[in-house]
């Protein structure tokens, strides 16, 4: 009986590890965070039938949620899940405030290690027909269609050198997850976390 139980447990662990090895996570050349504690994992994958799904049974409240996402998926495919997760993590008016964040895990190919980058957005809207109108004096609005496009917009934003202005980002839903992760990494590299509007849209 013990032998059968051990074989069952070992088989389950082997199956899970194989699934993780097959997932192609995003790549970057910079490590934002290299160690993660007090976290629970979730996986966004495309199954053998081509359907995108999320495995989130292990998510625990008031822990950091670490997302492993196939890098070839587009924001259009993962947006509903990101919307759902941010709504749950950052909901207002709950009995207990969740003080933790949502992270993506990715591979730093230069330093040959996995790293983590925070999602700075508390609200992700996937239904609005156009970018929300913001007062131009308070917000620098950009529509991001690629990672290089975002880097150019950030340079223009930083040239203004006005700490009162926030960067409001709207994402094209055709962007790959890998581009999205590299944009999140760039936000941290440029120390923009506190200057990003916590609301974003995927259009």
For each residue, the residues with C-beta under 8 A, 3 or more apart:
1: 4 5
2: 5 6
3: 6 7
4: 1 7 8
5: 1 2 8 9
6: 2 3 9 10
7: 3 4 10 11
8: 4 5 11 12
9: 5 6 12 13
10: 6 7 13 14
11: 7 8 14 15
12: 8 9 15 16
13: 9 10 16 17
14: 10 11 17 18
15: 11 12 18 19
16: 12 13 19 20
17: 13 14 20 21
18: 14 15 21 22
19: 15 16 22 23 43 45
20: 16 17 23 43 68
21: 17 18
22: 18 19
23: 19 20 43 45 68 70
24: 70 71 72
25: 68 69 70 71 105 106 107 114
26: 69 71 104 106 107 177 178 180 181 182
27: 71 106 107 108 109 178
28: 106 107 108 109 115 181 182 185
29: 108 109 110
30: 108 110 115 185 189
31: 34 108 111 113 115
32: 115 116 117 118 185 188 189
33: 36 103 115 116 117 118
34: 31 113 114 115 116
35:
36: 33 39 64 66 103 116
37:
38: 63 64 100
39: 36 63 64 65 66 100 103
40: 58 59 60 63 64 65 66
41: 58 59 65 66 67 68
42: 54 55 56 58 59 65 66 67 68 85
43: 19 20 23 54 55 56 67 68 69
44: 52 53 54 55 67 68 69 70 73 78 81
45: 19 23 52 53 55 69 70
46: 50 51 52 53 70 73 77
47: 50 51 52 53
48:
49:
50: 46 47
51: 46 47
52: 44 45 46 47 73 77 78
53: 44 45 46 47
54: 42 43 44 81
55: 42 43 44 45
56: 42 43 59 85
57:
58: 40 41 42
59: 40 41 42 56 63 65
60: 40 63
61: 96 98
62: 96 98 99 100
63: 38 39 40 59 60 100
64: 36 38 39 40 100 101 102 103
65: 39 40 41 42 59 85 89 100 101 102 103
66: 36 39 40 41 42 103 104 105 116
67: 41 42 43 44 85 102 103 104 105
68: 20 23 25 41 42 43 44 105
69: 25 26 43 44 45 73 78 104 177 181
70: 23 24 25 44 45 46 73 177
71: 24 25 26 27 176 177 178 181
72: 24 176 177 178
73: 44 46 52 69 70 77 78 176 177
74: 77 78 173 174 175 176 177
75: 78 79 171 172 173 174 175 176 177 180 202
76: 79 173 174 202
77: 46 52 73 74
78: 44 52 69 73 74 75 81 82 177
79: 75 76 82 83 124 126 173 202
80: 83 84 126
81: 44 54 78 84 85
82: 78 79 85 86 119 124 202
83: 79 80 86 87 124 125 126
84: 80 81 87 88
85: 42 56 65 67 81 82 88 89 102
86: 82 83 89 90 102 119 121 122 123 124
87: 83 84 90 91 123
88: 84 85 91
89: 65 85 86 98 100 101 102
90: 86 87 98 122 123
91: 87 88 94 98
92:
93:
94: 91 97 98
95:
96: 61 62
97: 94
98: 61 62 89 90 91 94
99: 62
100: 38 39 62 63 64 65 89
101: 64 65 89 118 119
102: 64 65 67 85 86 89 118 119
103: 33 36 39 64 65 66 67 116 117 118 119
104: 26 66 67 69 116 117 119 181 184
105: 25 66 67 68 114 115 116
106: 25 26 27 28 114 115 116 117 181 185
107: 25 26 27 28 113 114 115
108: 27 28 29 30 31 111 112 113 114 115
109: 27 28 29 112
110: 29 30
111: 31 108
112: 108 109
113: 31 34 107 108
114: 25 34 105 106 107 108
115: 28 30 31 32 33 34 105 106 107 108
116: 32 33 34 36 66 103 104 105 106
117: 32 33 103 104 106 181 184 185 188
118: 32 33 101 102 103 184 188 193
119: 82 86 101 102 103 104 184
120: 184 187 193 196 198
121: 86 124 196 198 199 200
122: 86 90 198 199
123: 86 87 90 198 199 200
124: 79 82 83 86 121 200 201 202
125: 83 128 132 199 200 201 202
126: 79 80 83 173 201 202
127:
128: 125 131 132 201 203
129: 203
130: 203
131: 128 141 143 168 170 201 203
132: 125 128 168 199 201
133:
134: 138 139 141 168 197
135: 138 139
136: 139 141
137: 165
138: 134 135 164 165 166
139: 134 135 136 165 166 167 168 197
140: 156 157 160 165 166 167 168
141: 131 134 136 168 170
142: 150 153 157 167 168 169 170
143: 131 170 172 203
144: 149 150 153 169 170 171 172 175 183
145: 149 172 174 175
146: 149 150 175 179
147: 150 151 179 182 183 186
148: 151 152
149: 144 145 146 152 153
150: 142 144 146 147 153 154 169 183 186
151: 147 148 154 155 186
152: 148 149 155 156
153: 142 144 149 150 156 157
154: 150 151 157 158 167 186 190 192
155: 151 152 158 159
156: 140 152 153 159 160
157: 140 142 153 154 160 165 167
158: 154 155 161 190
159: 155 156
160: 140 156 157 165
161: 158
162: 165
163: 195
164: 138
165: 137 138 139 140 157 160 162 195
166: 138 139 140 195 196 197
167: 139 140 142 154 157 192 195 196 197
168: 131 132 134 139 140 141 142 197 199 200
169: 142 144 150 196 197 200
170: 131 141 142 143 144 200 201 202 203
171: 75 144 175 180 200 201 202 203
172: 75 143 144 145 175 203
173: 74 75 76 79 126 202 203
174: 74 75 76 145
175: 74 75 144 145 146 171 172 179 180
176: 71 72 73 74 75 179 180
177: 26 69 70 71 72 73 74 75 78 180 181
178: 26 27 71 72 181 182
179: 146 147 175 176 182 183
180: 26 75 171 175 176 177 183 184
181: 26 28 69 71 104 106 117 177 178 184 185
182: 26 28 147 178 179 185 186
183: 144 147 150 179 180 186 187
184: 104 117 118 119 120 180 181 187 188
185: 28 30 32 106 117 181 182 188 189
186: 147 150 151 154 182 183 189 190
187: 120 183 184 190 192 193 196
188: 32 117 118 184 185 191 192 193
189: 30 32 185 186
190: 154 158 186 187
191: 188
192: 154 167 187 188 195 196
193: 118 120 187 188 196
194:
195: 163 165 166 167 192
196: 120 121 166 167 169 187 192 193
197: 134 139 166 167 168 169 200
198: 120 121 122 123
199: 121 122 123 125 132 168
200: 121 123 124 125 168 169 170 171 197
201: 124 125 126 128 131 132 170 171
202: 75 76 79 82 124 125 126 170 171 173
203: 128 129 130 131 143 170 171 172 173
